[in-house]
Amino acid sequence: MPKDPFKTRLEIAKKKISKNNVNGKKDNPSAIGNAFKLSTELVSAVVVGTIIGFILDKTFGTKPWLILIFFFVGVVAGITNVIKSAKNMQK
């Protein structure tokens, strides 16, 4: 008994799709995207830490100590986030 023409076309289409997924590399983001992600993580952590320090300094009147402390806490948090993300990108 001959094969159904619809099933034959469906199998051909599935093979083309799977071949495009292997060659297309749609799952891997570009290098510019990765660099933008890493830089955004670093900058955002520093900005959030500085803003928290500024707000706490205003509240407690301890200018500039808490700004400095939270700035460096933000830097450390940003660097650790970048390291974690870079390790995940290598996998």
C-alpha positions in Angstrom: 0.0 0.0 0.0 1.5 3.4 -0.9 2.3 6.0 1.7 -0.1 8.8 2.3 1.2 11.9 0.4 0.3 14.2 3.4 2.5 12.1 5.7 5.3 12.2 3.2 5.2 16.0 3.0 4.9 16.2 6.7 8.1 14.1 7.2 10.0 16.3 4.7 8.9 19.5 6.4 9.9 18.1 9.8 13.4 17.3 8.4 13.8 20.8 7.0 12.8 22.4 10.3 15.2 20.2 12.3 18.0 21.0 9.8 17.3 24.8 10.1 17.3 24.6 13.9 20.8 22.9 13.9 22.2 25.4 11.4 20.3 28.5 12.5 21.7 28.6 16.1 18.6 30.5 17.3 19.2 29.4 20.9 22.6 31.1 21.2 22.5 34.9 21.7 25.0 37.1 19.9 28.2 38.3 21.4 26.9 41.9 21.5 23.8 40.6 23.4 26.0 38.8 25.9 28.2 41.8 26.4 25.2 44.1 26.9 23.7 41.7 29.4 26.9 41.5 31.4 27.5 45.3 31.4 23.9 45.9 32.4 24.1 43.5 35.3 27.3 45.2 36.6 26.0 48.8 36.2 22.6 48.1 37.6 24.0 46.5 40.8 26.3 49.5 41.4 23.5 52.0 40.8 21.1 50.2 43.1 23.7 50.0 45.8 24.5 53.7 45.5 20.8 54.7 45.6 20.2 52.6 48.7 23.2 54.2 50.4 22.0 57.7 49.4 18.5 57.0 50.8 19.9 55.6 54.0 22.4 58.5 54.3 19.5 61.0 54.0 17.5 59.1 56.5 20.2 58.8 59.2 22.2 61.9 58.4 25.5 60.0 58.0 26.7 61.5 54.7 28.8 60.1 52.8 29.5 56.9 54.7 26.6 54.7 53.7 26.8 55.9 50.1 30.4 54.7 50.0 29.7 51.4 51.8 26.7 50.5 49.6 28.6 51.6 46.5 31.2 49.0 47.2 28.6 46.4 48.1 27.0 47.1 44.7 30.3 46.7 43.0 31.0 43.3 44.7 27.4 42.1 43.9 27.7 43.2 40.3 31.0 41.4 39.8 29.7 38.2 41.3 26.6 38.4 39.1 28.8 38.9 36.0 31.0 35.9 37.0 27.9 33.7 37.5 26.5 34.8 34.2 29.8 34.2 32.4 30.0 30.7 33.8 26.5 29.9 32.7 27.3 31.2 29.2 30.2 28.8 28.9 28.0 25.8 29.6 
